[in-house]
Amino acid sequence: MSASESDQTIFISRPEGLKRMLSLEEAAADIWNPEEMGAMWLHQLGAEVQTDLAGVEGAAATKGKMQEFAGKSFRQLLQHEHPPIELLRLTKEFAKQTLRDGEEKHLKQLASALYYATYAAGLVRCGTRIGSTKNPDLESGFQWAIELPWLDEGTRALLREGLNWLEGNSREKQGSPSP
């Protein structure tokens, strides 16, 4: 690994680096209207998990779980009652890889939405964090994604559940009673 690659790996692994990659202040790609972005999002949700994740580092270690999900889509993964946590983590890495390597803003927006939806699925469906992103960053990311005009209602609902999960768990840690 070259020094440059090493620096990028460190940059990506730190929360500050992830926050920069997921920069929510960055303007949307104006060349795509919401209907087109929505179609691209639905296309990504319909893509086969096994196909898209095969090239992600660490995919070989999850071969068994990928085979269980053979022929299934990202939508099915995110909506699964108890999705394999390994595939959620791999999907998060796939989104981060697209954020890091992608050059087109619209692809980065799609990857950001997938990142947050996958993180929400880990929290809501498995009760597990799939990474080290802190609650305030997740909350702002979930809210950002919810407000995307092209996001489907199923993903919005998952992200809202993720916000509720974060709120409930923050309250529990502080010893506050639930409303």
N, C-alpha and C positions, 0 to 999 in steps of 0.2 A: 504494500500500500504506500503510495507516495505521500509526502508531507501534506500536499494539498488535499488529498482524499482524507487523510487523517484529520485535518482541520475541519473538513466538512462533516465528518462523522461526529466529531465533538460538538460542532455547531448544531447538528440536528438532534443530538441526544440531550441537550440541555433544554430546560423549559423555555429559556429566553429565545433560543433558536427556533423552537417549535412555534412560539408565539409570533416571531417575525415571519416565519413561513406561512402561518395562518392569518397574517395581518388582516384584521377585519376592517381596517380603515381603507384598504386598497380599493379603488374604484372598480366596479364591475366592468367586464369586457362589453363595451357598448355595441360591438358588432353583432352580438347575438341578442335577439329579443327574448322576452320571458317564455314565449311559446316554444321557441327553438331550444332554449336551455331546459325547459321542462321535458321536451322530447329526448334530449341527451341524458337527462337524469333518469327517465324511465328506461331508456336503453341500458344504462349502467345497472339499474336495479334488476333488469331482466337478464343480464349477462351471467354466464355460468361461473360460479365461484371457483371451481377447479381450474378452469381455463385462465382466468385473470390472475389467480394467486400463484400459479405454477412457477412464475419467474421471480417471485419475491424471496429474498434471503430468508431461510428458515422453513421454506415450504416443504423440503424433504422430510423434516422432522415431524410434520403433521400429515404425512402421506395417508395414514390410516383414517384420520378424521376427514381428509379430503375425499377419500374413496366413499365414505359414508354419505357425503354430500354430493357425490357425482351426479351431474345432470341438474342440480338445484341452483337456483339463482341467489343473488345478493338479497333480493326481496324476501325470499324464503328463509335465508339466514337471519336477517334482521327481525322477521316476524315469528321465528321459531320460538316455541314456548321455553325451551332451555337450549339455546344454541351452543355448539362446542366452543368453549372459551378460547381454545387454540386457534380456531378459524376467525374468531372476532379479533384476536391480537394480530393475526396475519393480515386481515383486512385493514386494520389500522395501519400496519406497516406499509401495505400497498398504497393507501392514501398518502402517507407521509412520503413515500418514494415518488409518487406523482407530483406532490408539492415541491419536492426537492429538484426533481429532474425535468418537470414539465416547464415549457416556456410560454404556453398560452394561458392567458388569464382565465378563460372560461373553463379550461381543464382544471386549473387550480381551485376554482370555485366549486366545481363538481367534487373534486377530491376532498376539499374542506367539509362539504356537506356529508360525504361518506364517512369521513373521520369522526365527525360529531355524532352521526346516527349510529355508527358502530360502537362508539364509547357509551352512548345512551343504552344500547342493547345490552352491553355488558353489565351496566349498573342495574337496569330494570329487570332483565330476564334472568340474570345469573347472580345479581347482588355482588358483583365483583368489578373492581377497577381493572381496566386492561392496559393501564399505563400510569404515568406519574403526573399527569396534568392536574393542576390544583383546581379546587372547586370554583374560585372566582373566574378562572380562565374557561372552565367548562360551562359555567353559567352564561358567560357572555357569548361563548361560541354556540351554545344551544339556542340562545335567544336570537343571535345573528341568523342561524340557519332557519329557525321558525319563520322569520320575516322574509325569507327569500320568496319572491312572487311565483317562482316556478316549482317549488318543492311540493310534492304530493301530500295529501292529507294524512296518509298512514305514517309517513316519516315525521310529519309535524307532531302527530299524536305521540309518537315514540319519544321525540325530543321534549315535549311537555312532561311526559312521564319521567324522563331523565331529570328535568328541573325539579319536579316534585320529590324524586328520590334524593337528590342532593339536599334539598331543603329539609326533608325529614331526617336525614342522617346528620346534618349539621345540628339540628335541634337536639337529637339524641346525645350527641357528643358534648353539647353544652349543658345537658341535664334539664333542658326546658321541656315542659309538657307539650304534647301535640295538641293542636287546636281541635 
